[in-house]
Amino acid sequence: MPNANEVSPSVPSREQRRAVSEPLRVAPVADDLARRFQDAGFSLALVGGSVRDALLGRLGNDLDFTTDARPEDVLKILRPWADAVWEVGIAFGTVGAQKEARVGDADRSWQIEVTTYRSEAYDRTSRKPEVSYGDSIEEDLVRRDFTVNAMAVALPEKVFIDPHGGLDDLAARVLRTPGTPEDSFSDDPLRMMRAARFAAQLDFEVAPEVVAAMKDMAGRIDIVSAERVREELNKLILSPHPRKGLSLLVDTGLADRVLPELPALRLERDEHHRHKDVYDHTLIVLEQAMALESDGPDLILRLAALLHDIGKPRTRRFEQDGRVSFHHHEVVGAKMTKKRMIALKYSNDLVKDVSRLVELHLRFHGYGTGEWTDSAVRRYVRDAGPLLDRLHKLTRSDCTTRNKRKASALSRAYDGLEERIEQLQQQEELDAIRPDLDGNQIMEILGIGPGPAVGQAYKHLLELRLENGPMEHDAAVAALKEWWAEQEA
């Protein structure tokens, strides 16, 4: 494969050449599309994350291209060729497409983005980048966030383009910017969060000069929209190494701007060192929750693990006996979680689920060694609802004690609770607890119409159901009439 690196020569090894050429060989869409652009008088290159991932041996079905064609010309080329085309990002020079193609004996679906050579920058007051188009791939690559994302493979000739030494940085597993980090972060402050995200995703180190710029320019993140910040934060949290990225956000001061509740957990220890570092505990809980995931990364569980103790700084009290207490920190934390997630523009459902897990994460500690009644177990399941499996994982992850006897006792106790839940579920379909009479039956039995009394009666029957388990129909009717007589007395 020819090498078009004129600025910093870096000839790929045979293995690295294969890493780029092999995905292109098995993805005929790339060469096919490149020839169509060539026939129309334009250039096309595989670029950025696609080249990086190809070199790392992890290229998937998402292909990113760059071209000198303007978006309207890209549309003319893609529409008769692709199976679907979308223009969501066209204001930023990006056209998306989907293409079905046969590779070997299998059909594959390729998600494609073609972006016109561009440069973009923020002004000091704007929340959106101003986009201007460029005329050369070198101009396009210099505006990219990191050198490992500033490599390209020109098609269909398969010329490797690496003007900023991205291949060397990839081999060294380090994140640097093509130009100065100050210029890069000034152009798009979100790149500071992307540094943390890529560190977490790829397990790379961030170059010292990049870290220094992140510290100096952390305040610039304030002009970036909450939605863009949230998406980067999600990608970081869902990565294989979120501790690495979160620690970088905290150490550089970015977390103080986007997730201030996290650095606030670095409480100063009291003079007797009687309580553990809540910040470090939180990161351990996050990692332990990840280890319990069974169906891939779970954003709800990970967010709950990350935020479960954020109420502690506000509820910390130094008791007279030297102990440190955090009474009701789960209630305070749930409210803080809701407020922060709303500020970051999370969906209502996600806000509700995560804040509910934070609120419930301490409930188990009243279980002791099995003192709960069956009604208490029912309430635990009822309150958790569809979050029960995640609550199990969060509660187990919250044990970070180094005392092996204590950890073992907590684990055995939770094993016992889960066994009781399973037994009760088998007996009475616990996860769908409802009163033994519905609203229509209540109105018919009591001879009343819709109104507050029906809701009160329903609530009373639900409490009886939780306390005593399922009731026979006649017994439920008798209990309802008895309650109604008391209301009328």
C-alpha positions in Angstrom: 0.0 0.0 0.0 1.5 3.4 -0.9 2.0 5.9 1.9 1.0 9.5 1.2 2.5 10.8 4.5 4.6 13.8 3.5 4.7 15.6 6.8 5.8 12.7 9.1 6.7 9.6 7.2 5.5 6.4 9.0 5.5 3.3 6.8 2.9 0.8 8.0 4.2 -2.7 8.8 2.9 -5.7 6.8 0.5 -6.5 9.6 -0.7 -2.9 9.7 -1.1 -2.8 5.9 -3.2 -5.9 6.2 -5.3 -4.4 9.0 -6.4 -1.6 6.6 -6.6 -3.5 3.3 -8.4 -6.6 4.7 -11.5 -4.8 5.9 -11.6 -2.9 2.6 -11.3 -6.2 0.7 -14.2 -7.8 2.5 -16.3 -4.6 2.3 -16.8 -4.2 -1.5 -19.1 -1.3 -0.8 -16.0 0.8 -0.1 -14.4 0.3 -3.5 -17.7 0.4 -5.3 -18.6 3.7 -3.7 -15.2 5.2 -4.3 -15.4 4.4 -8.1 -18.8 6.2 -8.2 -17.2 9.3 -6.6 -14.3 9.0 -9.0 -16.5 8.7 -12.1 -18.3 11.9 -10.9 -15.0 13.7 -10.6 -14.5 13.6 -6.8 -12.2 12.0 -4.3 -13.3 9.6 -1.5 -11.3 8.3 1.5 -12.0 6.1 4.5 -11.2 8.3 7.4 -11.0 8.8 11.2 -12.4 6.2 13.5 -12.9 3.7 10.7 -9.1 3.7 9.9 -8.2 3.7 13.6 -10.5 0.7 14.2 -9.2 -1.1 11.1 -5.6 -0.7 12.4 -6.8 -2.0 15.8 -8.5 -5.0 14.2 -12.0 -3.9 15.4 -13.7 -2.4 12.3 -17.4 -3.1 12.4 -20.2 -2.3 10.0 -19.9 1.5 10.4 -17.8 3.2 7.7 -16.8 6.9 7.8 -15.7 8.6 4.6 -14.6 12.1 3.6 -14.8 13.7 0.2 -14.2 16.9 -1.7 -17.8 16.7 -3.0 -20.3 19.1 -1.5 -23.3 17.6 0.3 -25.7 18.1 -2.7 -23.2 16.2 -4.9 -22.9 13.5 -2.3 -26.7 13.1 -2.3 -26.7 12.7 -6.1 -24.1 9.9 -5.9 -25.6 8.1 -2.9 -29.4 8.1 -3.7 -29.3 5.8 -6.8 -26.8 3.5 -5.0 -27.8 3.2 -1.4 -30.7 1.3 0.1 -31.6 4.3 2.3 -30.2 7.8 2.6 -30.7 10.3 5.4 -29.9 14.0 5.7 -30.0 14.5 9.5 -26.4 15.8 9.6 -26.4 17.6 6.2 -26.1 21.0 7.9 -22.7 19.9 9.1 -21.7 18.4 5.8 -22.6 14.8 6.6 -24.9 12.5 4.5 -25.8 9.1 5.9 -26.7 6.0 4.1 -27.4 2.3 4.5 -26.2 -0.3 2.0 -26.8 -4.1 1.9 -24.0 -6.1 0.4 -23.0 -9.7 0.2 -19.7 -10.6 1.7 -18.7 -14.2 1.1 -21.7 -16.3 1.9 -23.4 -13.7 4.2 -25.4 -10.5 3.6 -24.3 -7.6 5.7 -25.7 -4.1 6.3 -23.3 -1.2 6.2 -24.0 2.1 8.0 -22.2 4.8 6.0 -21.5 8.5 6.6 -19.9 10.7 4.0 -18.7 14.1 5.1 -17.4 16.9 3.0 -13.9 18.2 3.8 -14.5 20.8 6.4 -13.3 23.0 9.1 -15.4 24.0 12.0 -15.0 26.2 15.1 -17.0 27.8 17.9 -17.2 31.5 18.5 -17.0 32.5 22.1 -20.7 32.7 22.7 -22.1 30.0 20.3 -23.4 26.6 21.3 -23.2 25.3 17.8 -20.1 24.9 15.5 -19.8 27.1 12.4 -19.1 24.9 9.5 -17.0 25.8 6.4 -16.0 23.4 3.7 -12.4 22.7 2.8 -10.7 21.7 -0.5 -8.1 19.1 0.6 -8.0 16.1 2.8 -4.9 17.5 4.6 -7.0 20.5 5.6 -9.7 18.2 6.8 -7.4 16.0 8.8 -5.8 18.8 10.7 -9.2 19.8 12.1 -9.9 16.4 13.6 -9.8 15.8 17.3 -6.8 13.5 17.8 -4.0 12.2 15.6 -5.3 8.6 15.9 -8.5 9.9 14.3 -6.6 11.9 11.7 -5.6 9.1 9.4 -7.2 8.2 6.0 -7.1 5.7 3.3 -7.7 7.2 -0.2 -9.9 5.0 -2.4 -9.9 3.1 -4.6 -6.1 3.3 -4.8 -5.7 2.5 -1.0 -3.1 5.2 -0.3 -2.5 5.5 3.4 -2.5 9.2 4.6 -1.1 10.1 7.9 0.3 13.7 8.1 0.2 13.9 11.9 1.9 10.7 13.0 -1.3 9.0 14.1 0.1 5.6 13.4 2.9 6.1 15.8 0.5 7.4 18.5 -1.7 4.4 17.9 1.2 2.1 18.5 2.1 4.1 21.6 -1.6 4.1 22.7 -1.5 7.8 23.3 -4.0 10.6 22.5 -2.5 13.8 21.0 -4.1 16.6 18.9 -3.0 17.2 15.3 -2.3 20.9 16.1 -1.9 22.5 19.5 -4.5 21.2 22.0 -5.4 24.8 22.8 -6.4 25.5 19.2 -8.2 22.2 19.0 -10.2 22.7 22.2 -10.9 26.3 21.3 -12.4 25.2 18.0 -14.6 22.6 19.7 -14.5 22.4 23.5 -16.4 19.0 23.4 -13.1 17.5 22.3 -11.9 17.7 25.9 -14.6 15.3 26.9 -13.8 13.2 23.8 -10.3 12.8 25.2 -11.7 11.3 28.4 -14.1 9.1 26.4 -11.5 7.7 24.0 -9.2 7.1 27.0 -12.0 5.0 28.5 -13.0 3.3 25.3 -9.5 2.4 24.0 -7.6 2.3 27.3 -5.2 4.9 25.9 -3.2 7.5 27.8 -3.7 11.2 27.2 -0.6 13.2 26.4 0.6 15.6 29.2 0.2 18.7 27.1 -3.4 17.7 26.2 -4.2 17.1 29.9 -2.7 20.5 30.8 -4.9 22.2 28.1 -7.9 20.5 29.5 -7.2 21.9 32.9 -6.6 25.4 31.6 -9.6 25.4 29.3 -12.2 23.4 31.3 -14.5 26.4 31.5 -14.9 26.4 27.7 -17.1 23.3 28.0 -19.9 25.6 29.3 -20.8 26.8 25.8 -21.4 23.2 24.6 -25.1 22.1 24.6 -26.2 19.7 27.3 -27.3 17.2 24.7 -23.8 16.9 23.2 -22.2 16.7 26.7 -24.7 14.0 27.7 -23.9 11.8 24.6 -20.2 12.0 25.3 -20.8 11.1 28.9 -22.9 8.2 28.0 -20.3 6.8 25.6 -17.7 7.2 28.4 -19.8 5.5 31.0 -20.7 2.6 28.7 -17.0 2.1 27.7 -14.8 -0.8 28.9 -12.8 1.4 31.2 -15.1 4.2 32.5 -12.9 4.8 35.7 -10.1 6.0 33.5 -12.3 8.6 31.7 -14.2 9.7 34.8 -10.9 10.2 36.7 -9.6 12.4 33.9 -12.8 14.5 34.0 -12.4 14.9 37.7 -8.7 15.6 37.7 -8.9 18.2 34.9 -11.9 20.1 36.5 -14.2 19.2 33.6 -16.4 17.2 36.0 -16.9 20.3 38.1 -18.7 21.7 35.0 -20.7 18.8 33.7 -21.1 16.4 36.7 -20.1 18.3 39.8 -21.7 15.7 42.1 -18.9 13.3 41.3 -15.8 15.3 42.4 -17.9 16.4 45.5 -17.6 12.8 46.6 -13.9 13.3 47.4 -14.8 14.1 51.0 -12.0 15.1 53.4 -11.7 12.3 55.9 -12.3 13.1 59.5 -9.3 13.1 61.9 -10.0 9.5 63.0 -10.3 8.2 59.4 -13.5 6.5 60.3 -15.2 6.7 56.9 -13.9 5.6 53.5 -13.3 7.7 50.5 -16.8 7.9 48.9 -15.4 8.9 45.5 -13.2 5.8 45.2 -16.0 3.7 46.7 -18.2 4.9 43.9 -15.8 4.0 41.1 -15.4 0.5 42.7 -19.2 0.1 42.8 -19.4 1.1 39.2 -16.8 -1.5 38.2 -18.4 -4.2 40.3 -21.8 -3.5 38.8 -20.2 -3.8 35.3 -19.0 -7.3 36.3 -22.6 -8.3 37.0 -23.9 -7.2 33.6 -25.2 -10.2 31.6 -26.5 -8.6 28.4 -23.9 -6.0 27.5 -23.3 -2.5 29.0 -26.4 -1.2 30.9 -26.6 2.6 31.0 -29.3 2.6 33.7 -27.3 0.4 36.1 -24.1 2.2 35.5 -25.6 5.6 36.0 -27.2 4.4 39.2 -23.9 3.0 40.4 -22.1 6.2 39.6 -24.8 8.4 41.3 -25.9 6.2 44.2 -24.0 8.1 46.9 -24.1 11.7 45.6 -26.4 12.6 48.5 -23.6 11.9 51.1 -21.8 15.3 51.0 -25.1 17.1 51.8 -26.1 14.7 54.6 -22.7 14.1 56.3 -22.7 14.6 60.1 -20.0 14.1 62.6 -21.5 12.3 65.6 -20.5 12.9 69.2 -18.9 9.4 69.4 -16.6 10.2 66.5 -18.6 8.3 63.9 -19.7 9.9 60.6 -23.3 9.5 59.5 -25.1 10.1 56.2 -28.7 9.7 57.3 -31.2 9.7 54.4 -28.6 10.2 51.8 -30.4 7.9 49.5 -33.5 10.2 49.5 -31.4 13.3 49.0 -29.3 11.5 46.4 -32.4 10.5 44.4 -33.5 14.2 44.2 -30.0 15.3 43.2 -29.9 12.5 40.6 -33.2 13.7 39.1 -32.0 17.3 39.0 -28.7 16.5 37.4 -30.1 14.2 34.8 -32.8 16.7 33.8 -30.1 19.3 33.4 -28.3 16.9 31.0 -31.5 16.4 29.0 -32.0 12.7 29.8 -35.3 11.2 28.9 -38.0 11.2 31.5 -38.0 7.4 31.7 -34.3 7.2 32.2 -34.4 9.9 34.9 -37.2 8.0 36.7 -35.4 4.7 36.6 -32.0 5.9 37.7 -33.3 8.1 40.5 -35.6 5.2 41.7 -32.6 2.9 42.0 -30.6 5.5 43.9 -33.6 5.9 46.3 -33.8 2.1 46.8 -30.2 1.2 47.0 -30.1 1.1 50.9 -33.4 -0.7 51.4 -31.8 -4.1 51.7 -29.7 -3.1 54.7 -32.8 -3.3 56.9 -33.1 -7.0 56.0 -30.4 -8.0 58.5 -30.1 -11.8 58.5 -33.6 -12.4 57.3 -35.8 -10.6 59.7 -38.1 -9.2 57.0 -41.6 -10.6 57.0 -43.1 -11.9 53.7 -45.1 -8.6 53.5 -41.8 -6.6 53.7 -40.3 -8.8 50.9 -43.5 -8.2 48.8 -43.1 -4.4 49.3 -39.4 -4.6 48.3 -40.4 -6.3 45.0 -43.4 -4.0 44.5 -41.3 -0.8 45.0 -38.5 -2.0 42.7 -41.0 -3.1 40.0 -39.2 -3.8 36.6 -36.0 -2.5 38.2 -35.7 -5.4 40.5 -32.9 -7.2 38.6 -30.9 -4.0 38.4 -31.5 -3.3 42.1 -30.1 -6.8 42.9 -27.0 -5.9 41.0 -26.6 -2.4 42.4 -27.1 -3.7 46.0 -24.5 -6.4 45.6 -22.1 -4.0 44.0 -22.4 -1.5 46.9 -20.5 -3.9 49.2 -16.8 -2.7 48.9 -15.7 -3.6 52.4 -12.3 -5.3 52.7 -13.6 -7.2 55.7 -14.1 -10.6 54.2 -16.3 -11.9 56.9 -18.6 -8.9 56.6 -18.7 -9.1 52.8 -19.5 -12.8 53.0 -22.3 -12.2 55.5 -23.8 -9.5 53.3 -23.6 -11.8 50.3 -25.2 -14.7 52.1 -28.0 -12.4 53.4 -28.8 -11.1 49.9 -28.7 -14.7 48.6 -31.3 -15.5 51.2 -33.5 -12.5 50.1 -33.3 -13.5 46.5 -34.3 -17.0 47.4 -37.3 -15.8 49.3 -38.3 -13.5 46.4 -38.2 -16.4 44.0 -40.2 -18.6 46.4 -42.9 -16.0 46.8 -43.0 -15.3 43.1 -43.6 -18.9 42.4 -46.4 -18.9 45.0 -48.2 -15.8 43.9 -46.7 -14.1 40.8 -45.2 -11.4 43.1 -43.9 -9.2 40.3 -47.5 -8.3 39.3 -49.0 -7.6 42.7 -52.4 -6.1 42.5 -55.4 -5.9 44.9 -57.7 -8.9 44.8 -60.5 -6.6 43.4 -60.2 -4.1 40.6 -61.8 -0.7 40.4 -64.9 -1.8 38.6 -65.6 -4.5 41.2 -65.1 -2.1 44.0 -67.6 0.3 42.6 -70.1 -2.5 42.0 -69.8 -4.0 45.5 -70.0 -0.6 47.2 -72.6 0.8 44.9 -70.6 4.0 44.2 -69.4 5.8 41.1 -65.9 6.9 40.1 -64.2 9.2 42.6 -61.6 9.4 45.4 -63.3 6.7 47.4 -62.5 4.1 44.8 -58.8 4.9 44.9 -58.8 4.8 48.7 -60.5 1.4 48.7 -58.0 0.2 46.0 -55.1 1.3 48.2 -56.5 -0.4 51.3 -56.9 -3.7 49.4 -53.4 -3.4 48.0 -52.1 -3.0 51.6 -54.0 -6.1 52.6 -52.6 -8.0 49.6 -49.0 -7.0 50.5 -49.5 -7.8 54.2 -51.3 -11.1 53.9 -50.8 -12.4 50.4 -53.6 -13.4 48.0 -57.1 -13.4 49.3 -60.1 -15.5 48.2 -62.8 -13.4 46.4 -65.3 -13.7 49.3 -62.7 -12.7 51.8 -61.7 -9.7 49.8 -65.3 -8.6 49.4 -65.8 -9.0 53.2 -62.7 -7.0 53.9 -63.8 -4.2 51.5 -67.2 -4.0 53.1 -65.7 -3.9 56.6 -63.4 -1.0 55.5 -66.3 0.8 53.9 -68.4 0.5 57.0 -65.6 2.2 59.0 -65.5 5.0 56.5 -69.2 5.7 56.8 -69.2 5.5 60.6 
